[in-house]
Amino acid sequence: MKVNKGDRGYFDAKKKKTFLFFVFFVLIGVAMVATGYVATHTKKNLLTVAGILFVLPAAKYLTILITMLPYKALEETVYQKFHSILPVKGREYCDLVFTSPQKIMHLDYLFVTENELVAFDGGDGKQDELIHDYFVDSLKKRGVNAHFHVFHDAEAMANRLLSLTREEEIPTEITEFLSMIIV
């Protein structure tokens, strides 16, 4: 079953898939170089060139893997706590790794309503200002006026989710923006 960006389990599935593609391209490249060498007894052949070109897609997948490796998926107990108290229409996103022009960032959980984005980051909070500014500025550029909050305490996040009472639909600009930035 395909897991979409932002869904529970996407992060781990993406890591595994990326690793498998990386290994696949490395093995194909090595096999082509070895086959060319065995067939011609020299490295100067077309199979060697083609095998070396397999380094390019392997490097792409290695870059994605290196980007994602430092981050871990949200603990199941914390996710269940948030998921069980969602009182409104909205969209939840889990285990987000996203990029800005300045930095690679991570959020454990994000809940989106019509005009509010409520995020949970179980980390140390060093990137809070950068994450906040990036989201607010990017949404303003798209003409969306939304409030953005980052919580580090699961209880505070749960209380904020409980206090949400809106029943409006999520603007498509927000969902398009999020699907565009998630790695």
C-alpha positions in Angstrom: 0.0 0.0 0.0 1.3 3.4 -0.9 1.9 5.9 1.9 1.5 9.5 0.9 3.6 12.4 2.1 2.7 13.5 5.6 0.8 10.3 6.4 1.8 8.2 9.4 4.5 5.7 8.3 5.7 7.8 5.3 8.9 8.8 6.9 10.1 5.2 7.6 8.8 4.0 4.2 10.6 6.8 2.4 13.9 5.9 4.2 13.6 2.3 3.3 12.6 3.0 -0.3 15.4 5.5 -0.7 18.0 3.1 0.7 16.8 0.3 -1.6 17.1 2.5 -4.7 20.5 3.7 -3.6 21.7 0.1 -3.3 20.1 -0.9 -6.6 21.9 1.8 -8.6 25.2 1.1 -6.9 24.9 -2.7 -7.6 23.9 -2.1 -11.2 26.8 0.3 -11.7 29.3 -2.1 -10.2 27.9 -5.0 -12.2 28.2 -3.1 -15.5 31.8 -2.1 -14.8 32.7 -5.7 -13.8 30.9 -7.1 -16.8 32.7 -4.7 -19.1 36.1 -5.6 -17.5 35.5 -9.3 -17.7 34.3 -9.2 -21.3 37.1 -6.9 -22.7 39.9 -7.3 -20.1 40.2 -3.5 -20.0 38.4 -0.7 -18.2 38.2 1.3 -21.4 34.8 0.2 -22.7 31.2 1.4 -23.0 29.9 -0.7 -20.1 32.4 1.0 -17.8 31.1 4.4 -18.9 27.5 3.4 -18.5 28.3 1.8 -15.1 29.9 5.0 -13.9 26.9 7.0 -15.0 24.9 5.0 -12.5 26.7 7.0 -9.8 24.4 10.0 -10.6 21.1 8.5 -9.6 22.8 6.7 -6.7 24.1 10.1 -5.5 20.6 11.6 -5.7 19.2 8.9 -3.5 22.2 9.1 -1.1 21.6 12.8 -0.7 17.9 12.2 0.2 18.9 9.5 2.6 21.5 11.7 4.3 18.9 14.4 4.6 16.5 12.1 6.4 18.8 10.0 8.6 19.2 12.4 11.5 15.4 12.5 12.1 13.2 9.8 13.8 9.5 9.2 13.4 7.1 10.4 16.1 6.6 8.0 18.9 3.4 5.9 18.5 2.1 6.9 22.0 2.4 10.7 21.3 0.8 10.2 17.8 -2.1 8.3 19.3 -2.6 11.0 21.9 -2.8 13.7 19.3 -4.8 11.7 16.8 -7.4 10.6 19.4 -8.4 14.2 20.3 -8.7 15.8 16.9 -12.1 17.6 17.3 -12.3 19.5 14.0 -12.0 19.1 10.3 -8.5 19.5 9.3 -5.5 17.6 8.0 -2.7 16.0 10.1 0.8 15.5 8.9 3.4 13.3 10.6 7.2 13.3 10.5 7.8 16.2 8.2 11.3 16.8 6.8 11.3 19.9 4.6 13.7 22.3 3.1 14.0 26.0 2.9 16.7 27.9 1.0 18.6 28.2 4.3 18.2 24.9 6.1 16.7 21.4 6.3 14.1 21.3 9.0 11.9 18.7 10.8 8.6 18.7 12.5 7.2 15.7 14.3 3.5 16.5 13.8 1.5 19.2 12.1 -2.3 19.8 12.2 -3.8 22.3 9.7 -7.2 24.0 9.9 -8.5 26.8 7.7 -6.4 29.5 9.3 -4.1 27.8 11.8 -1.1 25.5 11.6 -0.3 23.8 15.0 3.0 22.0 15.1 4.8 19.7 17.5 8.6 19.4 17.6 10.0 17.0 20.1 13.5 18.4 19.5 15.4 21.1 21.3 13.7 24.1 19.7 16.8 25.6 18.1 15.0 25.9 14.7 11.7 27.3 16.0 12.2 30.8 14.8 13.5 29.7 11.4 10.6 27.2 11.0 8.0 29.8 12.1 9.4 32.6 9.8 9.6 30.2 6.9 6.0 28.9 7.2 4.5 32.4 7.8 6.4 34.1 5.0 5.8 31.3 2.5 2.0 31.2 3.3 1.8 35.0 3.0 3.4 34.9 -0.4 0.6 32.5 -1.4 -2.0 34.9 -0.1 -2.9 32.8 3.0 -3.3 34.5 6.3 -2.7 31.7 8.8 -1.4 31.5 12.4 1.5 29.1 13.0 2.4 27.7 16.4 5.2 25.3 17.4 5.0 23.3 20.7 7.7 21.2 22.3 5.5 19.9 25.1 3.1 17.1 24.2 0.6 18.3 26.8 0.6 21.9 25.6 0.1 20.6 22.0 -2.8 18.3 23.1 -4.5 21.3 24.9 -4.1 23.4 21.8 -5.7 20.7 19.6 -8.6 20.4 22.1 -9.2 24.2 21.9 -9.6 24.2 18.1 -13.3 24.5 17.2 -13.4 25.6 13.6 -15.3 23.6 11.0 -14.0 25.2 7.8 -12.2 23.5 5.0 -8.5 23.9 4.5 -7.4 26.2 1.8 -5.9 24.4 -1.2 -2.9 26.8 -1.1 -1.9 25.4 2.3 -2.1 21.7 1.2 -0.3 22.5 -2.1 2.5 24.3 -0.2 3.0 21.5 2.3 3.0 18.8 -0.4 5.6 20.8 -2.3 8.1 21.3 0.6 7.9 17.8 2.2 10.9 15.7 1.3 
